[in-house]
Amino acid sequence: MSAVEKLELLFNPRRVAIVGASQDLTSISGKPLRFLKEHGYRGLVYPVNPKYEEIAGFKCYPNLESLPETPDLVLIAVNYKRVLGVLEECASKNVPFVYIFSSGFAEAGAEGRKLQEQIKKFSKDTGIRILGPNCQGVVNLHNKVITAFSGALEIEPLLPGGTGFVTQSGALGYSIFNLAQEAGVGFSYVASTGNEVDLHTLDFLEYMVEDENTKVLVAYLEGVKNGPQFNRIADRALALGKPIIALKVGKTDIGKKAAASHTASLTGSDEVFQAFVKQKGLVRVEDIEDIIDLAGVVEKISLPTGKGLGIVTTSGGAGILLADKAVELGLNVPELPEELQEAIAGYIPEYGSTSNPVDVTAQVINKPEGFSHVLTELLGYSHIDAIVVVVTMITGASGEKIAQDIVSCAKVSDKPIIVAWTAGDKLMGKSLAILHEGGVPCFRSPIRAVDTIGALMNYGTFRKSYLAQQAEHTGSQEVVGTGYESALRSIIPSNGRVLSEHESKRLLAQYGIPITREVVVNSVEDALEAATKIGYPVCLKIDSPDILHKTEVGGIKLNLRSAEEVTRAYTEIMANVAKHRPDAGINGIIVAEMVQGGTEVIIGIKNDPQFGPTVMFGLGGIFVEVLKDVSLRIVPFTSLEAQTMLEEIKGFKILEGARGQKPADTAALKDLLLKVGQMAEDLKGELQELDLNPVLVLPEGQGVKVADALAIRK
C-alpha cells in the first residue's frame, strides 16, 4: 500500500467523531466542531460527550459505541488520564485514525512518559494510527477538512494553494500558517504532529509529496525519526520538482534541551542534518519570514534551472546592493554582450548603465515605455535565468505602467521575474495591486527578493545536476565491493567489537583501498626479515584490539633506518605495552613501510541514529582538531558529491598546491571517499565506526595510502 493510500482517510475522512466535544465553541474541545461546520466540511460529524444531547445543531452521543457508524477519524480532547480508555473504545469500534489533542505526556515528566509508552504500545498492538499526543491537528484546505483547534482557523475563507506544511510545534506552526495566509500564501495541508508517538512528520511529508495540489513542502523540525525515509522523500521531491523548505531547530545544546522538553524530540546531530540538506538540495531557512517568502514565490513562478541573475533597477545604489548579495549567494551576475548592451542603450538615458545590473534610472518616470523593451531584451539572453527588478519612487501613472509591463513580460516568459518595490502602500497602492493581481512576486526589501529567488535558483541548479547524476550512476554503483559477509570472513577472527589496526586494514583491502605494505610479526628475527623485504625506512606499531591510542603506551616507533633501530624499537614497544597495558591482547607487532611525503587527511565512518552511516573528511592535525574543518555525507553518495566533499573544506587549497607545493592526487582521494562510502553502505549492519588517520595523499598521479586504521563493530 502506498503512502497516499495509507493516509487517505486521515486527510479525507468521511466521518469524524470528537470525543470530549464541548458546547463552548471557543474552547479547544469545541473549536474543531465549529470549524468543521463553518468551513463547509461535507462529511458526517459526531460529537461525543455524555453531558449533552446536542451541540451546535449536531446530535451528541454518550460514547463511541453508540455511534451509528464507525468514524474514519476520532479527535480526542479529554484529560490525559482518560485517553487510554477512549483508545480502547476506538479499538472496539475498529477506528483507523486518532488525533490526541491532550497534553501531559512525555513532555511533562515521568508519569506522562509512562502513559505515552502505553499509547505507543497500544498503537502497535491494535494497528490504530495515532497522531499526537500534544498536537493541534490537521487541515486539508482543498477539501475543507478542518480537524484542528488553532485560532489561526478563525479566518474565513481559508486560502487553499500549493504549500504542504508539517510542524512539530503546533502553536508556532499555526502562527506561521496564519502569517502566510495573510500574506496571500495558499496551503494544501497543515499538520501538527506533537509528540509523534506513532505518525510523524515524515509520514505526512511522504503523503504530501505525491499530492497533485502541493507544489512545495515546508517542515518545522525539532527531530527526525527516520533518516532513510526522509532520504526517499527528498529523492521523490527532487524528481517531481517540489522544493523542501526546512526550518530545523536544536542546533545548540540549549536548543536540544528545549526541544526535548517541548515535544520530547531527539534533535540529532545538526552537522549530519546539514550534510543531508546539501546532499538532497533542501532549502534550509533560519526564520519564519523565509518560509513565507519562499512558499509565496514558488506558487507563482516556474522554478529557474540556472544561476544567471539579471538585475534591472531604477537606482544605481540598489543595483550594487543586489549584485553584492547575489554573488554572496553563489549566483552569477553575467556581463551582457556588447550587442545586447547596444540594444538596451536605445531605451535608457546615456547616464544609465547597460551592463548588468541595468540601471534604467528614474528617467522611466518621463519615458516608462522603454522599460518593457529592457526586460524583453534581458529575458531573451540565454545566460540569464531569472530577473530581479528594483523600483524606487516611481509613482502615479508611470509606476502603474511599469507594473503592467512587468506583468505582461512575466506572462510570456518561463523565466521568473521578482520585484522589489521600495515604497509604501499609500504611494504605490495601485501599482502593487497590479503586480499582485498579475501573480508577480513583490517584496519591499531588495535583499529579501534576491535571497528568495537566489535560494530557488540554487535549488533548481542543484536539482538539474542531481537528476543528471542519478541518471548516470550513484557512488554505490561506481565501486564494486565484496559485500560484508565475505569481507568480514577474510579478517582475522575477533570476538570483540574493536578490530586491531592490521585487521582493520585487511577489511579496507577488500574494497581496493590502498594500505601501507606491512607484516605482523612476533619476534625480533621476523621483524628484521620483514623490514628487509619492505625496505627501509620502516615503522613498528603494536597490533592490539585493546590499544586504540598507541602513542599513549609507547606502542609506536617511526622512521627506523637500520636493523639495530628495528631491534631496539621492537624490544622497547613490547616492554612499554607490558608496563602500561599488561591486560591487552596482543596480535604482534606491525612492521610497515614509512610513506614519504604527502598531505595528511582523515576519513571516517560513523553511524548516525537518525540517518545511518555517514562519511567524514578533513585535513589532518589542526584543521580537524581545532578548526573543525570537515565535510560530511550520508551514504550512498555520488561521484559529484565526493568531489564536493573535497572542495567545500577550507583547507582544499592545500590539496590544490598552495604556496608552490605540488598538487595532491585529489582524483585518487575522491576514489577513496567513494570506496569508503561503499564500505559504509555494505557494512551498515555490522560497522559502528571507522577511523582512517592518517591517510597520506601523495602528489598528483601517485595515489593515496592509509597509514593507520581503526574499525569498531556494532
Stockholm file with secondary structure:
# STOCKHOLM 1.0

chainA/1-714         MSAVEKLELLFNPRRVAIVGASQDLTSISGKPLRFLKEHGYRGLVYPVNPKYEEIAGFKCYPNLESLPETPDLVLIAVNYKRVLGVLEECASKNVPFVYIFSSGFAEAGAEGRKLQEQIKKFSKDTGIRILGPNCQGVVNLHNKVITAFSGALEIEPLLPGGTGFVTQSGALGYSIFNLAQEAGVGFSYVASTGNEVDLHTLDFLEYMVEDENTKVLVAYLEGVKNGPQFNRIADRALALGKPIIALKVGKTDIGKKAAASHTASLTGSDEVFQAFVKQKGLVRVEDIEDIIDLAGVVEKISLPTGKGLGIVTTSGGAGILLADKAVELGLNVPELPEELQEAIAGYIPEYGSTSNPVDVTAQVINKPEGFSHVLTELLGYSHIDAIVVVVTMITGASGEKIAQDIVSCAKVSDKPIIVAWTAGDKLMGKSLAILHEGGVPCFRSPIRAVDTIGALMNYGTFRKSYLAQQAEHTGSQEVVGTGYESALRSIIPSNGRVLSEHESKRLLAQYGIPITREVVVNSVEDALEAATKIGYPVCLKIDSPDILHKTEVGGIKLNLRSAEEVTRAYTEIMANVAKHRPDAGINGIIVAEMVQGGTEVIIGIKNDPQFGPTVMFGLGGIFVEVLKDVSLRIVPFTSLEAQTMLEEIKGFKILEGARGQKPADTAALKDLLLKVGQMAEDLKGELQELDLNPVLVLPEGQGVKVADALAIRK
#=GR chainA/1-714 SS CCHHHHHHHHHSCSEEEEETCCSCTTSTTTHHHHHHHHTTCCSEEEEECTTCSEETTEECBSSGGGCSSCCSEEEECSCGGGHHHHHHHHHHTTCCEEEECCCCSGGGCHHHHHHHHHHHHHHHHHCCEEECSSCCEEEETTTTEEEECCGGGGSSSCCEEEEEEEESCHHHHHHHHHHHHHTTCCEEEEEECTTCSSSCHHHHHHHHTTCTTCCEEEEEESCCSCHHHHHHHHHHHHHHTCCEEEEECCCSHHHHHHHHHHHCCCCCCHHHHHHHHHHHTCEECSSHHHHHHHHHHHTTSCCCCSCBEEEEESCHHHHHHHHHHHHHTTCBCCCCCHHHHHHHHTTSCTTSBCSSSEECCGGGGTCGGGHHHHHHHHHTCTTCCEEEEEECSCCHHHHHHHHHHHHHHHHHCSSCEEEEECSCHHHHHHHHHHHHHTTCCEESCHHHHHHHHHHHHHHHHHHHHHHHHHHHCCHHHHSCCCCHHHHHHTSCCCSSSEECHHHHHHHHHTTTCCBCCEEEESSHHHHHHHHHHHCSSEEEEEECTTCSCGGGGTCEEEEECSHHHHHHHHHHHHHHHHHHCTTCCCCEEEEEECCCSCEEEEEEEEEETTTEEEEEEEESTHHHHTTCCEEEEESSCCHHHHHHHHHHSTTHHHHHTGGGCCCBCHHHHHHHHHHHHHHHHHTTTTEEEEEEEEEEECBTTSCEEECCEEEEEC
#=GC SS_cons         CCHHHHHHHHHSCSEEEEETCCSCTTSTTTHHHHHHHHTTCCSEEEEECTTCSEETTEECBSSGGGCSSCCSEEEECSCGGGHHHHHHHHHHTTCCEEEECCCCSGGGCHHHHHHHHHHHHHHHHHCCEEECSSCCEEEETTTTEEEECCGGGGSSSCCEEEEEEEESCHHHHHHHHHHHHHTTCCEEEEEECTTCSSSCHHHHHHHHTTCTTCCEEEEEESCCSCHHHHHHHHHHHHHHTCCEEEEECCCSHHHHHHHHHHHCCCCCCHHHHHHHHHHHTCEECSSHHHHHHHHHHHTTSCCCCSCBEEEEESCHHHHHHHHHHHHHTTCBCCCCCHHHHHHHHTTSCTTSBCSSSEECCGGGGTCGGGHHHHHHHHHTCTTCCEEEEEECSCCHHHHHHHHHHHHHHHHHCSSCEEEEECSCHHHHHHHHHHHHHTTCCEESCHHHHHHHHHHHHHHHHHHHHHHHHHHHCCHHHHSCCCCHHHHHHTSCCCSSSEECHHHHHHHHHTTTCCBCCEEEESSHHHHHHHHHHHCSSEEEEEECTTCSCGGGGTCEEEEECSHHHHHHHHHHHHHHHHHHCTTCCCCEEEEEECCCSCEEEEEEEEEETTTEEEEEEEESTHHHHTTCCEEEEESSCCHHHHHHHHHHSTTHHHHHTGGGCCCBCHHHHHHHHHHHHHHHHHTTTTEEEEEEEEEEECBTTSCEEECCEEEEEC
//
